[in-house]
Amino acid sequence: MSKKRPARKGNPDLRQQKHLPAPPIEQIEQQLFSLLSPTSFKPLKLCSGKDEKKLRERILTLPVMMAVVLSLVYRQIPGIREVGRILSEEGLLWVERIEVSAQAISKRLQTLPIKLFTQIFEQVIARIQSQTQLTAISSDWQPVSQRLTAIWIADGSTLEALRRKLKALKDTDKTVAGKIMMVVAAFTHQPVATWYTTNSKANDKTWCDQLLERLPVGGLLIFDLGFFKFPWFDEFTATKKFFVTRLREKTAYTVVRCLSSGQFYRDEIITMGEYRSHPCKHPVRLVSVLWGATWYYYLTNVIDPQILSAQQVCELYRRRWRVEDAFLLTKRLLGLAYIWVGDSNGVQIQILATWIFYAVLNQLCTQVASALNQPLDRISTEMVFRGLYHFSQAVLRGDASEVVSYLVERQKLFGLVKTRRKRHREIDAYTQQIWALSS
């Protein structure tokens, strides 16, 4: 009698890695080149004088290393040693064939200043944002997007026990690589900003100052209860910025006035911290919604319902899961659950490289959504990414030349449009019902 195979345990992000790199795709590489051509690195300076001259004389310069780390992500190359082989045999992106050891690449990842990669990340995101059209946002949300300068989602994620396979670290099977904070655009899903700390147990409030400083005046930030803090809420109002979050359980508050109410919802202006020595100084808005038999409570400092209706407050918070999707895709699909080198500098470089390619991949998904006349939320980023391999093979056979048209023609074969689950259809129908009855 055969024994049953034991169920897999552990973090699902840590799946078995691929052993062969994916083939290069000319159109993807052209897009990466347009965003990250070597001319992009000319304004960036590490230092001055003799040290700068030494940096220019290196073989593994900043443009070469950027090509290396992007190829590791985009082609899913299994490790540094394989990168050395590919560099020797065919080159990578804008880098011609060169002979370089895996040890040399590893050392450069540990010593290259993270500040330079951060500047490049900022440049790429700014260029992609300038190319993103308002048509990527559904018509229902375009008026809101025009009234607010930005609508972003922020959340933190721990880089779990990442597996190291380096000889220098063979005595430690696992290590926690730290925690990242990510900001993505609510409707286009594009990355906006990212921060990193080696402290895997860091509280999300660690990044409150950076988040508020980065958000433009008139912008809105969506976040969860991990950021719940009265002084921070007051800072939003004082700086003419906005937020949407949930009300923490047992928070004392006083209703100032009721803006509107219905059978399934209440929209009220409140003051929080009734029994605290340091209450929330500015009034906020509390939107309460009855889902089934449970009331859910959402907070915002957008007091005027003409700017943001009660229904829109609830729908915006539901979009907070878009940042969770981004974490899932970068960890499991793009390999961020595995590290290339065993120090924090290399981890940060990998994070930035992964988010850069995620932005390019998301831009491709936006083009596919537009061609299929579908909302971006309905396009499967995972299946678009997996479809790139089949496109590369079709190019070799002479059966395809343009990636978007190829994917669109085979969208059913690849499952590019997500199937709406019965549970999601029921939620949407219930949502429409409660707001229709309450209006």
C-alpha positions in Angstrom: 0.0 0.0 0.0 1.5 3.3 -1.1 2.0 6.0 1.4 0.4 9.4 0.9 2.9 12.2 0.1 3.1 14.6 3.1 1.6 18.1 2.5 4.0 20.9 1.8 4.7 23.1 4.8 6.2 26.5 5.1 6.0 29.8 3.3 4.2 29.5 -0.1 6.4 32.3 -1.4 9.4 29.9 -1.2 8.6 27.7 -4.1 11.1 25.6 -6.0 13.2 27.8 -8.2 13.6 27.5 -11.9 16.9 26.1 -13.2 16.9 27.5 -16.7 16.7 31.3 -17.6 13.9 32.5 -19.9 14.9 33.6 -23.4 15.3 37.3 -24.2 12.3 39.2 -25.7 13.3 42.0 -28.0 10.3 44.2 -27.3 10.6 44.0 -23.5 14.3 44.7 -23.8 13.5 47.8 -26.0 11.2 49.1 -23.3 13.8 48.5 -20.6 16.4 50.2 -22.8 14.1 53.2 -23.4 13.7 53.6 -19.6 17.2 52.6 -18.6 19.6 53.2 -21.4 23.2 53.9 -20.4 22.6 57.6 -21.0 20.3 57.5 -18.0 23.2 56.9 -15.7 25.4 59.8 -16.9 23.9 62.4 -14.5 24.4 60.1 -11.5 27.7 60.5 -9.7 28.9 58.5 -6.8 31.7 60.8 -5.7 34.3 63.1 -7.1 38.0 63.2 -7.8 40.1 60.1 -7.8 37.4 57.8 -6.5 35.1 58.7 -9.4 37.8 57.9 -11.9 38.3 54.5 -10.3 34.6 53.8 -10.6 34.6 54.6 -14.3 37.5 52.2 -14.8 35.7 49.2 -13.4 34.3 46.5 -15.7 31.2 46.1 -13.6 30.0 49.7 -13.9 26.6 51.0 -12.8 25.1 50.4 -16.3 26.5 46.9 -16.4 25.2 46.0 -13.0 21.7 47.5 -13.8 21.6 45.2 -16.8 22.6 42.3 -14.6 20.0 42.8 -11.9 17.2 43.5 -14.3 18.0 40.4 -16.3 18.0 38.4 -13.1 14.4 39.4 -12.6 13.0 39.7 -16.1 14.6 36.4 -17.4 14.2 34.6 -14.1 17.9 33.7 -14.1 18.4 31.2 -11.2 21.6 32.7 -9.8 24.7 34.8 -10.0 26.8 32.0 -11.5 24.3 31.6 -14.4 24.5 35.3 -15.0 28.2 35.1 -15.5 27.7 32.3 -18.1 25.2 34.4 -20.0 27.4 37.5 -19.9 30.2 35.4 -21.3 28.2 33.7 -24.1 25.6 36.3 -25.2 25.7 39.5 -23.1 22.7 41.1 -21.4 20.5 44.0 -22.5 22.8 46.8 -23.5 26.0 45.0 -22.3 28.1 43.1 -24.9 29.8 39.8 -24.1 32.3 40.1 -21.2 34.2 37.6 -19.1 33.4 38.1 -15.4 33.3 35.8 -12.4 30.3 35.2 -10.2 32.4 36.2 -7.2 33.0 39.6 -8.8 29.3 40.2 -9.5 28.4 39.2 -5.9 31.0 41.6 -4.5 29.7 44.5 -6.6 26.2 43.9 -5.4 27.5 44.2 -1.9 29.4 47.4 -2.5 27.5 49.5 -5.1 25.9 52.4 -3.3 22.1 51.9 -2.9 21.6 55.6 -3.4 22.4 55.3 -7.1 19.9 52.5 -7.6 17.3 54.5 -5.7 17.8 57.4 -8.0 17.4 55.2 -11.0 14.2 53.7 -9.6 12.8 57.2 -9.1 13.7 58.2 -12.7 12.0 55.1 -14.1 8.8 55.5 -12.1 8.6 59.2 -13.1 8.9 58.3 -16.8 6.3 55.6 -16.6 3.9 57.9 -14.7 4.3 60.5 -17.4 3.3 57.8 -20.0 0.3 56.6 -18.1 -2.9 57.9 -19.5 -6.0 58.9 -17.6 -7.9 56.4 -19.8 -6.3 53.6 -17.8 -8.7 54.6 -15.0 -12.4 53.6 -15.3 -14.9 56.3 -16.2 -16.6 55.9 -12.8 -13.4 57.0 -11.0 -12.1 59.6 -13.4 -13.9 62.5 -11.7 -12.4 61.5 -8.3 -9.0 61.2 -9.8 -9.3 64.6 -11.3 -10.3 66.2 -7.9 -7.4 64.5 -6.0 -3.8 65.0 -7.1 -2.9 61.3 -6.2 -4.6 58.2 -4.9 -2.1 55.8 -3.4 -2.1 52.7 -1.3 0.6 52.0 1.3 1.5 48.8 3.1 4.4 46.9 4.6 5.5 43.4 4.0 8.1 41.2 5.7 10.7 39.4 3.6 10.2 36.1 5.2 12.9 33.6 6.0 14.8 33.8 2.7 16.9 30.8 1.7 20.6 31.5 1.2 22.7 29.2 -0.9 26.0 31.1 -0.6 29.1 29.2 0.6 30.0 32.0 3.0 26.7 31.6 4.7 26.3 27.8 4.5 26.1 27.5 8.3 22.9 29.5 8.3 20.1 27.8 6.4 17.6 30.7 6.7 17.7 34.3 7.6 15.1 37.1 7.8 16.0 39.7 5.2 14.0 42.6 6.7 10.8 44.5 5.8 9.8 46.7 2.9 7.2 49.5 2.7 5.6 49.9 -0.7 3.3 52.6 -2.2 1.4 51.8 -5.4 -1.2 53.8 -7.4 -4.7 52.7 -6.6 -6.0 52.5 -10.2 -3.0 52.0 -12.4 -1.2 49.6 -9.9 2.1 51.3 -10.7 4.8 51.4 -8.0 5.3 54.9 -6.5 7.9 54.6 -3.7 9.6 51.9 -1.6 11.6 51.8 1.6 13.5 49.1 3.3 14.7 48.2 6.8 16.7 45.3 8.1 14.4 45.1 11.1 11.9 42.4 10.1 9.7 43.3 13.1 9.6 47.0 12.4 6.2 48.7 12.9 4.5 50.2 9.8 4.5 53.5 11.7 8.2 53.6 11.1 7.5 55.1 7.7 4.8 57.6 8.6 7.0 60.6 8.1 8.3 59.4 4.7 4.8 58.6 3.5 3.3 61.9 4.4 6.2 63.8 3.0 6.0 61.9 -0.3 2.2 62.4 -0.7 1.5 65.6 -2.7 -0.8 68.3 -1.4 -4.4 67.3 -2.3 -3.4 63.6 -2.6 -5.1 60.7 -0.8 -3.4 57.7 0.9 -5.1 54.4 1.7 -3.7 52.3 4.6 -4.8 49.7 7.2 -4.9 49.7 11.0 -1.1 49.3 11.3 -0.9 53.1 10.8 -3.7 54.1 13.2 -2.3 57.1 15.1 -4.2 60.4 16.1 -1.2 62.7 15.6 -0.6 61.3 12.1 -4.3 61.9 11.2 -4.0 65.5 12.3 -0.9 66.0 10.2 -2.8 64.9 7.1 -5.4 67.6 7.7 -2.9 70.3 8.7 -0.9 69.7 5.5 -4.1 69.6 3.3 -3.6 65.9 2.5 -6.2 63.1 2.8 -6.4 59.5 4.0 -8.8 56.5 4.0 -8.5 53.8 6.6 -10.5 51.7 9.1 -11.7 52.7 12.6 -9.9 50.8 15.3 -12.2 48.7 17.5 -13.0 50.4 20.9 -11.9 53.8 19.7 -13.9 56.4 21.6 -15.6 59.1 19.5 -18.4 61.7 19.6 -20.7 62.2 16.7 -20.7 65.9 15.7 -23.4 65.7 13.0 -24.9 63.1 10.5 -24.3 63.9 6.9 -26.7 61.2 5.6 -27.9 57.7 6.5 -29.8 54.9 5.0 -31.0 51.3 5.8 -27.5 49.9 5.4 -25.1 52.9 6.0 -24.4 56.0 8.1 -22.2 59.0 7.1 -21.1 61.1 10.1 -18.7 63.7 11.2 -17.0 62.7 14.4 -14.2 63.7 16.9 -12.0 60.9 18.2 -10.3 60.3 21.5 -13.1 61.2 23.9 -11.3 59.7 26.9 -7.7 60.4 25.9 -5.5 63.2 27.2 -4.4 63.8 23.6 -7.4 63.4 21.3 -7.5 63.8 17.6 -7.6 67.6 17.1 -9.3 67.7 13.8 -12.8 66.2 13.0 -12.9 63.2 10.7 -15.6 61.4 8.8 -16.9 58.0 9.7 -18.7 55.9 7.1 -20.4 52.8 8.6 -21.7 50.1 6.3 -23.7 47.0 7.1 -22.4 43.9 5.3 -24.6 40.9 6.1 -24.9 41.0 9.9 -21.7 43.0 10.5 -21.0 46.7 10.6 -17.8 47.9 9.0 -16.3 51.4 9.9 -14.2 53.5 7.6 -12.4 56.8 8.4 -11.4 59.7 6.2 -10.6 63.3 6.6 -12.3 64.1 3.3 -15.2 65.9 5.1 -17.0 67.0 1.9 -19.2 64.2 0.4 -19.2 66.0 -2.9 -15.5 65.3 -3.2 -15.8 61.7 -2.0 -19.1 60.0 -1.4 -19.7 57.4 1.3 -19.8 54.7 -1.3 -16.5 55.8 -2.8 -14.9 55.8 0.7 -15.8 52.1 1.1 -14.8 51.2 -2.4 -11.4 52.9 -2.1 -10.6 50.9 1.0 -11.5 47.7 -0.8 -8.8 48.7 -3.3 -6.2 48.4 -0.5 -5.7 44.8 -1.5 -4.0 46.0 -4.8 -0.8 46.5 -2.8 -1.1 42.9 -1.4 -1.4 41.7 -5.0 1.8 43.5 -5.9 3.6 41.9 -3.0 2.3 38.4 -4.0 3.4 38.9 -7.6 6.9 40.2 -6.8 7.6 37.6 -4.2 6.2 34.5 -5.9 6.2 35.3 -9.6 9.3 37.5 -9.9 11.4 35.7 -7.3 11.7 38.3 -4.6 11.3 35.5 -2.1 14.9 34.5 -2.9 18.0 36.6 -2.5 21.1 36.7 -4.6 23.6 37.9 -2.1 23.8 37.7 1.7 23.9 41.3 2.8 21.4 44.2 3.1 22.9 46.2 0.3 22.3 43.4 -2.2 18.8 42.8 -0.8 17.9 46.5 -1.4 19.3 46.4 -5.0 17.2 43.3 -5.7 14.1 44.9 -4.3 14.5 48.0 -6.5 15.3 45.9 -9.6 12.2 43.8 -9.0 9.9 46.8 -8.6 11.4 48.4 -11.8 10.5 45.3 -13.9 7.1 45.0 -12.1 6.4 48.5 -13.3 7.3 47.6 -16.9 5.2 44.4 -16.7 2.3 46.4 -15.3 2.6 48.8 -18.2 2.3 45.9 -20.6 -0.8 44.7 -18.7 -2.3 48.2 -19.1 -1.8 48.0 -22.9 -3.4 44.5 -23.0 -6.3 45.8 -20.9 -6.8 48.7 -23.4 -6.6 46.4 -26.4 -9.2 44.0 -24.9 -11.4 46.9 -23.7 -11.2 45.5 -20.1 -10.5 47.2 -16.8 -6.9 46.7 -15.6 -8.2 44.9 -12.5 -9.5 42.1 -14.7 -6.2 41.4 -16.4 -4.0 38.6 -14.9 -0.5 40.0 -14.5 0.8 36.4 -13.8 -0.6 35.1 -17.1 0.7 38.1 -19.1 4.1 37.3 -17.7 3.9 33.6 -18.5 2.6 34.5 -22.0 5.9 36.2 -22.7 7.7 32.9 -22.9 5.3 31.6 -25.6 5.7 34.9 -27.4 9.5 34.5 -27.5 9.0 31.0 -29.0 6.5 32.3 -31.6 9.1 35.0 -32.6 11.7 32.3 -33.2 9.2 30.4 -35.4 8.4 33.6 -37.3 4.7 33.4 -36.1 4.7 36.7 -34.2 6.4 40.1 -34.1 4.4 42.3 -31.7 3.8 41.2 -28.1 0.5 43.0 -27.3 -1.3 41.8 -30.5 0.1 38.2 -29.9 -1.3 38.1 -26.3 -4.6 39.7 -27.3 -5.2 37.1 -30.1 -4.6 34.3 -27.6 -6.1 35.8 -24.5 -8.5 32.9 -24.0 -5.7 30.3 -24.4 -3.5 32.1 -21.9 -6.4 33.1 -19.6 -5.4 36.8 -19.5 -8.9 38.0 -18.4 -9.6 36.8 -14.8 -12.7 34.8 -14.3 -15.0 36.4 -11.8 -15.6 34.1 -9.0 -19.1 33.4 -7.7 -18.1 35.0 -4.3 -16.9 38.2 -6.0 -20.0 38.4 -8.2 -22.2 38.1 -5.1 -20.2 40.8 -3.2 -20.6 43.2 -6.2 -24.3 42.5 -6.5 -24.8 43.0 -2.7 -22.8 46.2 -2.8 -24.9 47.6 -5.6 -28.1 46.5 -3.7 -27.3 48.2 -0.4 -26.3 51.5 -2.0 -29.3 51.5 -4.3 -31.6 50.9 -1.3 -29.8 53.6 0.7 -29.9 56.3 -2.0 
